[in-house]
């Protein structure tokens, strides 16, 4: 498709480039797997769909063959961006000749006129960002969708590049260029290309994969179908909802192949079932599905489990919220059914899984390869030892990050616990720690939120207390960031507490009255500085080790600094932004000095975007390339960073530690989980709980202002959804899940004090996948007093304090901007939507 003198134009009437990280990650996983498969089978390919082209009206008999891309522009654009990332990686780390080779073969038409130079010409809105990637310009990798894709692939390549394997990136390139297969349909001049597109993208109601599989099974049961349906299938269908039934068929595949995809349930199951010849064999498969369905019912509804220890572990793993552990849970319950494991062994195996998850969260590795690890347990664990020993042994080998006791002790002091993993999981671990005290009068812990003792907005009193702990070569801000989000500084508090950023002597009185042991222990301290936070971290680490057993000795010492997390965060750092050595150090639980040394001596993506805390280039900065002598400040200026006359970068363009955590993927995005309704087992609704928390944490004035904004949002037609974590977040929904274009919300409000603008989410939702609309939203919000969101944060989730809403003029202006957003989000009907 790309070789030779060709040019593919994306028509201007088509939508802009809009692939999100979900689609990018799926493509990358396919490419990576294909590269692995081609080691043993060099002819292996992976089909990625069709491409519909039409001859350009300007096509001539000589020169560059020009085509219009009718369908498939998202895939074609993504693959060329991936080639840009591969080119830049190989040119930097292998040989500069890769740049010219890939450019001239696949990305540009050399020696052609400027208008014919690019092999792919995206829509006008994407053209500058795409050209920056092709030309390796300083502004490449900006906050737009094209830049996001480039940064994503650059990060994945940096992570995948094994120094001991000189051919790994070459194999990935080969997989992209010669392993990805597609069907190219070129319309004739008289063809109706839009009719072709419509037939390829039929939007009618489709059967689910479970429906297709059911139909296939009973098609294979011509004489026994009625009996099998009544005796087996009907009860299975009654036990499990449609989505749960589909989940069952996927889990059954994962049991055999950990890499099985949920998108391929029907096709993969069909290939397997086609090997069966008789109705008896098909009936046996339905019987097996019915048996597994009964087990899945227990996994999804632990209250139906009779053994109290197994039930407790199922409830905890269910609360954790990871479906990738389900294949193992089914296997464990099945082993018990077949008397090859006891309830005691099953509960013990589940405890090791829980411990594995908790310890990974504590060391900042909550998400690293977690799906692949858990989905492979059943296939790869030993079968000749008791099942709990087999699970523990599997989780302890290789780089699975089952943290040792030493690693936990080290990480609890330094890793920013509050920024790692999902909010619900962070809160769960603190609740489980509190439960471990075994209080005779337990507090209702689901009403609690996580409290920073050293507050997120330090007052002069707090600054003075922490300053007493500083060494001569330390500054307040970096030391503060290194302590703020660590486990030692966190506790649980009831949402009706009013701790906020009060001084420690005042907080201490409130904490002493708490029914929560975690809080009362803090009240025993006379002050709250670095020594006290570290001492509490050490005590909590020992409690963790007593509750959650560690790996076998085969795990070895895994307490190394997670430089890969730093590399991923910096690779994702948008052009036009910067961060500090202290922020990077706090993210990975290190110190600014070793971070600086690492950046100076190891090739690291965007190392020049790491500055001193005041926004100046470090006097010790040097490029990892010894031949490079250009001024990093000029490079940053070219990328869009603004400097004052003292050489200090614009503070609004700084990426904070919280935003670095978002970029690195250690803090996943919160999602609206349910609308306002009564909470289970409680009289109050999530809406009431949200407002109660805002009153408690922000005061009546801010709470009233927030309620006014929410009422205005509802009046204009919006709805409200709420999260179910300890801190009840509120989402302003402009469209629901049932809308033809999907749900969309401009912001989430957190009682702890943040009005979060979700640009990251908006970049994947029409019409705000158009960068121009997100930029207009940013500019509108920046008109509010005290709000200054940098353009570099259009791929993140920045925010401003809820206190802004207390100003009547600011509140009225915000409502106007939200009304503008709501109007933009109301899209035309599906017959007018263009989804090419």
N, C-alpha and C positions, 0 to 999 in steps of 0.2 A: 504493500500500500504506500509506503513512504519512500522507497527507493526510486530513483529516476527523477526527471524534471516534472514535478506535479505540484499542484496547489489546490487545497481544499478550503473553500470559503464557507463559513457558518453564516447563513443569511441574517440580516439585521433584524428581521421580524421574530427570530427565535429568542428564547429566554437566554439569559446570561449563564455562564458556567456556574453550576450550583452543587456539585458533589461535596458532601460533607465528609467528616472523618469516618463515619460509618461505612460509606461506600468505598472510601480510600483504603480503609483497613481490610475490607473484604477482598479488594483487588490485590492488595499486598500479600495477604495470606495465600491467595491462589497462586501468585507468582512465586512466592517462597516455596510452597509445597511442590510446584511444578519443577523448580530448580532442583529440589531434592530428588524427585522422581526421575529426572533425566540423568542423574548420575548412573543409575542402573539401566535405564531405558532412554537413550539419547533421542529416540523418535517420539517420546511422549509429548502430547499437546494438551491444551486446555481451551475449550470453546468459550468464547466471550460474547457471542451473539451476532447480530447482523448490523450492517452499515448500508444505508440507502443513500445513493448518490444520484445527482442529476447533472448532465453536462451544463456547464456555465454558458449563458447566452453569448459570452465573449470568446468562447473557445475558437482557436484557429488551427490551421493545418500544421503549423510549426511552432516551436517554442515550448512553453510550459502548458501541459494539459491541465485545464481548470475544471473543477467540479463544485457543485453546491452540495453541502451535507444536509440531507433531508432528515435523516434519523441516525443517531449514534454519535452526535457531536460531543456528548459528555465523556464517553469512553475514549474517543479519539483525542480529545484535548488532554484528558488525564494521562494517557499513555505517553504523549509527547512531553508532558511535564515530568513524568517519571524518567524519561530518557534524559532530560535536562539534568535531573538530580544525579543520575548514574554518571553522566558525562563529567559533571563537576567533581563528584567524589573520586572517580578514577583519575582525573587530571591532577587532582591535589595529592592523592595518596599513592598513585602508581606512576603514571607517565603523562606529561602535558599533551602528548600527541593524541590522546583519547578525545580531547576537546575538538580538534579539527576533524578527526575521523567521524565522530558521531554527528557533529554539526552538518558536515557536507553530505553524509549518507542519508540522514533521517530528519533533520530539522530545518535546513535551509537549502535553497537552490543557489549554489555558488555561481558567480559570474552572470547572474541575471539582473534585470532591472530591479530597483528598490521595491517597486510595487509587487514584484513576483518573487522576492527573496524568501519569505516565510513559506514553508510547505503547508502550514495550517494557519489560516487567518480567522481568529475568533470574532465574535460580535464586537462592535465598537467599544462597548463598555469594558470588555475584558482585554482589549488589544494592548494597551500600554503595559499592564501587569504581565501579560503573556510574553510580550517582546522583551521585557526586563529579564525574564527567566531564560529565554533563548540566548540573549546577549550577555548573560551573567552580569547584569548591571548592578550597581550598589543597592538600588531600591528593590531588587528581586527578593521575594519572600515577604511581601508586605502583609497587612491584615486582611486583604481581600481574599476571595475564594481561591483564586489562582495561586496567590502567595501562600495561602494556608496549605494547599496541596503540595507545593514545592517544599515547604518546610517539613511537612509530614514525611515525605519520601526521603529527604535529606537525613531526618532523624532516624528513620528505619534502617537506612543504609549504614549510618554510623554505628548503630546498635548491632547490625548483622555482620559487620566486617570483623572477621576473626584474624588477628595478627599471625596466627599459626597456619592459616589457610590462604595462600596467595591467589587461589582461583575462585573464592566464594562469590565475589562481586561479578566476576566474569561470567559465572554460571547464571547469576540473576539476570545479567544483560542478555545472555543468550536465550533464557526463558522468555523474556519480553519480546525479543525481536523474531525469534524463529519458533517459539513454543506456543504463543498465543494465536489461536485460530479464529477466524470470523468468516461470515458469509457476506460478500459485497454484492449488493444488487444495484446495478446502474440502470436507471430508467431511460427509456427512449425519449426523444424530443417531444413526442406527442402524448406521453403518459401523464396521467394525473398523479403527481407525486404525493399530494396530500391524501388522496384516497388510499394509496399504498401505505402511507404512515398510519392512517386510521385502522386499517386491517391488521397492522402489526401491533397496535396498542389498543386493542379492544378494551373498553372500560366497563364491560358488563360484569354482573355478579359471577364470581368464579367459585367452583367447588373447592373446599379446603382439601389439604393433602390427606387428612383423615377420611374425608368423604371418598376421595379417589381410591384409597387403599381398601376401604370397606367394600366399595363397588367391585374392585378387582377380586377380592377374596370370595365374594358370593357369586361372582361370575364363574369362579372355578369350582363352585359347589352346586352343580345343576340338579342333583337329586337329593342332597342332604341340606340344602340351604335353609329351608324352613325350620327344620329341627335344630340346626346349629344356631340359627338366629334366636329362636325361643329359649334354648337351653344355655347358651353362652354369651352371645353378643348383646342381647337385650340387657342383661344384668351389668355387663361391662359399661354399656352406654348410660345406664342409670347411675352407676358409681361415679363416673367421671364426666365433667362438663366437656364440650367440644374442644376447647383449648387444651384441657388436661389430657384428652384422648390423643391429640396430636403430639403432646409432650411425651406420652407413653411410647409412641412409635419411634420418636427420635431417641429416647433413652435406650430403647432396645437396640438401635443401631450403634449408639456410642459404646454399648457393652462389647460389641465386636470390633468397632473401628473408632477410636477416640477422635478422629478427624472428621467424622460424619457431620454433615451440615443440616441444620434445620430446614434450609430451603430445598433440600434434595430428599426429603423423607420418602415421598411416594416412589420416585424413580429408583432410589437405592433399595428400598424394600421390595419393589417389583422385581429387580434383577435377582435378588436373593430367592424370592418365592417362585420364580420361573423354573428353578432347579427341582422343585417338587412336582411329582408326576400324578399322584392319585388324590382322590377326594379325602381319603383317610389322612394323608399327610397335611393337606390344607386344614382339615378339621383340627388336627393336633396343634397346628400353629395358632388357630383361633383360641383353642383351649389354653395354650401357653400365654397368649395375650391377656386372656381373662384372669389367669393367675397373677401375672405381673400387674394388672390393673388393680387387683385387690390389695397388693402390696403398696402400689403408688398411692392408693386411697389413704393408707395409714401414714405414709410419708407426708402427704398434704394435710392430713387431719390427725395429728399426733394424739389427740384425746381418745382416739379409738384404740390406741396401743395399751395392752394390759400390763406389761412389765413396767413398773414405775421408773426404773433406771433408764431403760431404752426410751420411754416416753419423755423423760426430762431431756435427753440428748437430742431427740427429734425436735422437740420444741425449741431448743436453743439454736440448732442448725437451721430450723425454719425461720426463726427470728433474724438470723444473720442475712438471709435473703439471697442466697446464691444457688441457682438451679443446677450449676455444674457439679454440685455434690450429690445430686439425686441418683445418678447411675450407681455410685458406690452404696448409697443407702438401700437402693433396691437389691443390690447384690448381697448386702449383709442380711437383710430380712429374708431373702431367698435361701441363703446358706442356713439360716436358723430353721426355715420351713423344712429343709432337707436334712436337718439334724447333723450338719457338718460344722455348726457353730452354736454356742449357747447364748442365751440372752446376756449373760455377764460379758462374754467376749465381744458381742455386738456393741454393747454399751461402751466397753473399753475402747473399741476401734473408733467409735463416734467421738469419744473424748479426745483421742489423738488428733482427729480431724479438726475439732474445735480448737484445740491447743495450737495446731499448725496455723489456723487462720488468725487467732489472736496474736500469736507471737510474730507473725509476718506483719500484722498491722503495727505492732509496737516498734518494729525496726524500720518502718517506712517502706515495706515491700508488699503492701496489701494487694496490689493488682498485677505484679510482675508474673506473666505467664500462668496466672492462676487457673484459667479455664483449661488450658492444655494439660496442666499437672493433674487437676482433679478428674478430668475426663479420662485420663490414662491409668488411673489407679487399678481398676478391675483387670484391665488387660495385662498390666505389667507386674503386679505384685505376686509374690510367691504363693504357691498353692499347697506347699508341703509343711507349713507351720500354722499355728493357730491364727485365726483371721486378724485379731488385734495386733499381734506381733508382725504380721505381714504388712498391714497398713502402716504401722510405725516405721518399719524398715524401708518401705518404698518412699515415704515422705522424707526420710533422713538421708537418702543418697542423692548425689548429683547437686546441681545448683538450684534447689527448690526453695531455699531460704526458710527452712524450718529452723528458726533461730535457737542457737544454743543458749545455755544459761549466761555465759559470758557476754554474748551478743545482746541479750535482753538487758543485762545490767548496764552495759555501755549505752545502748540506744535510748533507754528510758530517761537518761540524763540529757541527751542532746537532740534527739529527733523531734521535729515539730508534730507531735501526736495529733493535735487539733486540726492539722491540715491534711492528714493522711486518711485514705479510705472514705467511705460514705459516713455522713453524719450519724445515721442510725447505728452503724457498727461501732463508731467511737463511743456513743452514748451507752450502747449495750455493754461494752467492756467495763466501763465505770460502774454501771449498775451491778454487773456480776461481781466486781470487786467489793462493792458495798454489801451485797448479799453474803459474801464469804465471811463477814463478821458474825453472822448468825444472830442478829439482834432479836430479842424476845418481843419487841414492839416494832416490827418492820415498817418503814415508811413506804407509801405508795410511790414507787420509783418512776412509774411512767408519767408522773406529773413533774418530773425534775428536768432541769436543763443544765448544760455544762457551764460552769462559771470559771472565768480567769481570775485568780486571786490578785496577782499582779495584773492590773487592768489593761485593756486594749487601748485606752486613752489615758496615759499616765499624767497625773497632776504634778505640780511642783513638789508636793510632799513625797510622792512616790519616786520622783527623780532624785530627790535628796537622799532617800533611803538607799536606793540602788547605787548611787554615786559613791557611797561609803565603801562598797565592795570592789571598786574598780582599781586595777593596777595602773601604773604610770603610762603604759603604752596602750591602754584600752580607752574606748569612748563609750558614752552612754548608749547611743542608738544601737550599735552592733551587739553590745552585751544584752541589752533589753530584748532585741529580736531573738537572741540565742536562748532566752529563757521563757519568753512569753507563752509559746504554744506547746511547751514540753509537758509531759504528764505530771511532773512534780508541781506544776503551777495550776493544775486544774482540779476542780471538785464538782460535785453535784449540788444543786440547790433547788428548792421549790420555786415555782414560777411566781409566787407571791412575795418572794424575797426582794429586797431593794438594795442589793449590794453595790451594783454599778462600779464606778471608779472611786468610791469613798476611800478615805485613808485607811491604813491597816488597823489602827487602834479601834476605829468604828466598825470595820468589817469583822474584826476579831470578836466583838461582843455579839454580833448577829450569828456568826459561825458557831459560837459556843452554845447558842440556844437551839441549834439545828438538831433534828433527830437523826441526821446522817453522820455516821462515824467518820467518813472521809473528811467531812468538814470540821467536826469537833477536834480532830487531831491537829488541824492547822491552828485552831484557836489556842492551843497549848503553847504556841511560839510567841516570844516577846516582839519579834520583828519579822519581816518577810523580804529577805534579800536573796542573793545567790546562794550562800551557804545553806539557808533553810530550804530553798527550793531543791537543791541537790540532795540534801539529807532526806527530804520527803520522797524524792524520786528513788533513792536507794531503798527506802523502806517499802515502797510500792512494788519495786522490782522483786524483792524477796517474796512478797505476797503473791505476785504473779507466778513465780516459780513454784510456789507451794500448791497453787490451784491447777495450773496447766502444765502437764509433764512435757519434758523436752524430747529431742530426738535421740537416736542411738549415738554411740561414739563415732559412727561412720560419718556423721554430719561434719565433724571437724570444726575448725574455727572460721566462722563466717562473719566476723565483726569488722570486715574491711569497710572503708569509706565508700558509699555508693556513688562513685564518679559517673556511672552510667546515667543515674538520675539527673545529675548536673548537666551532662552532655545533652540529654534529651530536652531539658528545659531551655538551655541556651540555643540549641538548634531551632527550637520553636519561637525564639525571641524575635518579634517582628522588626523589620527595618523601621527606623524612626523611633526606636525605644532604647532604653538602657536599664541596667540594674546595678546592684552594688556587690562587692565582695562579701559584705556582711549578710545580705539577703541570700546569696548563693550558699554561704556557709551554714546559715540557719536552716535552709531547706534540706541539706544533706547531713546535718548534725556534725559539722566540722568547725573550723576556725578560719577567719579571713586570711591568715598568713599562709597556711597550706593550700588554700584555694588559689591564692595568687601564684604560688610556686607551681601548682599544677597547670594553671593556664599558661604560664611562661615556658614550661618545659614539655608540654604534651599538646599535640594538635587538637584543638577544641573548637567546635563551631561557635562563631560569633564572640570569640574571647574579647575582642576590642569593644564590645558593648557592655563590658563589666567595668565599672568605674568606682572611684572612692566614694564614701558616703556623701560627701558634699557635691558630687557630680563632676569631679575633675579626673583627668587621666592620671593614673598612678605614675610617679616618676620612675618606678622600676618596671613599667610596662615594656615588653618587647614582643615582637611578632614571633610565632613559632618557626616561621620561615626566615632563616638568617639573611636571606637576600632582600628581604622586604624592609624598606626604610621610610615609607610614607607615614605622615602624621595621622595617628588614629583619630584625632579630633576632626581632621578634614574628611576622613572617611565617614565618620558619624554625621557630619554636616551634609555630606552628599546623600546620605540615607534619610535625612529629614530631621535629625536631632538639632535642636536649637541651643546655642550657648550664649551666656551673657558676656559682658566685657571683662569679667574676671575668669573666663574659661570654664564656667560651671554650666552643666547641662540643665535644661528645663526640667524642674522637678515633676511637673505634671506628666512628663513622658517616661518617668521611672516606673518600671515593673516591680511591684512589691513582692515580698515573699509569698503572700497569699496568691498572687497572680502567677508567680513562677510555679507554684504547686499545681495550678490549673493547667499551665502549659506542659508540665511534666506528666500530667495525667494522674498524679497522686491524690488530687482532690476532684473526684468526678462531679459532674453537674447534678445539682438537686433537681428533681422533677416533681410536678404536681401529681399527687397520688389519688386524691379523692376530693369530692365537693363537700361543702358544709353539710354535716349531718351529725347525729348523736354519736359520740364515741362509744365503742363497746364497753359495757359494764360501768358506764359513767353517765351522769345526767347532763353534763355540759357538752355543747357541740364544739367542733374544731374551731369554728368562727369565734365562739365565746372565749375559748382558751387562748386563741391568738391575741385578742384584744386585752385579755387579762394580763398576758405576758408583756404586751407593749406598755400597759399602765405601770406594771411593776418595774420594768427595766428602763423605761424612758420618761415616766411621769405622766400625769393626767393631761398636760397641755399638748404634748406630742401625740399622745394616744387619741385625743379628740381630733387633732388635725389629720391624723391617719384615717380615722373613721370618716371624716368629711371626704377625703379623696376616694375611699372605697365606695361611699354612697354615690359620689359623682360618677364613678366608673360604672356602677350598676345602673344608674339612671340613663347613661348613654347607650346601654345595651350589653355591656360586658358582664361576665360572671366571675366568681371567686372560687378558687380551689385551694386546698391546704395540704401541707405536708404532715406526716404523722410522727416525726421525730420528737425528741424531748423539747426542742425549740420548734414551735409550730409556725412554719413559714406560710405566707399568703401569696398566691399567684394571681395576677390580673389577666384573666383569660379573655382574649378577643375572639377566639374561635375554639370550639371543642374538638374532641377526637373524631366526632362523626362528620365534621365538615369535609367536603370533597378535597380540600387542599391541606387537610391536617390541622391540628391545633396550633395555636400561637399565643404567646404572651410577651408583653414588652418588659416586664419587671417582676421581681420577687421581693417581698418585704419581709425582713427578719426582725423580730422583737428585740434582738440584741443591738439594733440600731442602724441597719444598712438598708437602703433602697437600691437594690441591685438591678442594673440594666443588663439584660441578657443578650448582648450582641452575639455571643457564641451560638446560642440557640437560634437567633433570628437569621443567621447566615445560611440556615438550611430550610427556611420557611418562606414561601411566596407571600407577598411580593418583596419581603425584606431580604431575600437572597440577592437582591440588587444592591450593590454597595452604595449607590447614590442615595437610596432611601435610608440606609443605616447611618450614613454620614449626615443626612438632614436631621435625623433624630438626635444624633450627638450634638449637632450645632444648636438645636432647639433647647436641649437640656442644659447646655453650657450658658444659656442666657439667664439661668436661675442663679441667684446670689450664692456664692460659696461652692458652685459646681464647676469643675474644670476637667473634663474627660478628654484625654489626648487621642488623636487620630490613631495612634499605634495600638489602642486598646479596642479597636473595632472587632477583634477576633476573640475578645475576652468577656469577662463578666464584671466590669467595673461598677462603681456605685458612688453614692454620696450619703451623708448622714441623714437619718430621719428627722433630725432637728431642723433641717431646711424647711420641712413642711409646716413648722410652727409659725413661719412668717406668712401672713395672709396673702400678700402680693405674690410671693413665690408659689404658694399653694394654688392660687388661682391660675397662674401661668402654667404650672405643671398639669393641671386639669385640662387646660387648652391643648397642651402638647399631647396628652393622652387621648384626647378626642380626635386629634389629627391622626394619631397612630391607629385608633379604632376604625376610623373611616378608611384608611389605607388598607387595613387588613380584611375588609369586607370585599372579597373578590367576586367577579362575575360568575355566572353559572358554568357548569362543566363543559357545555358545548362551545363556550368562548375561551376556555383555558387552553393554552398551548403548552404541551408537556414534552416537547421534543428534547 
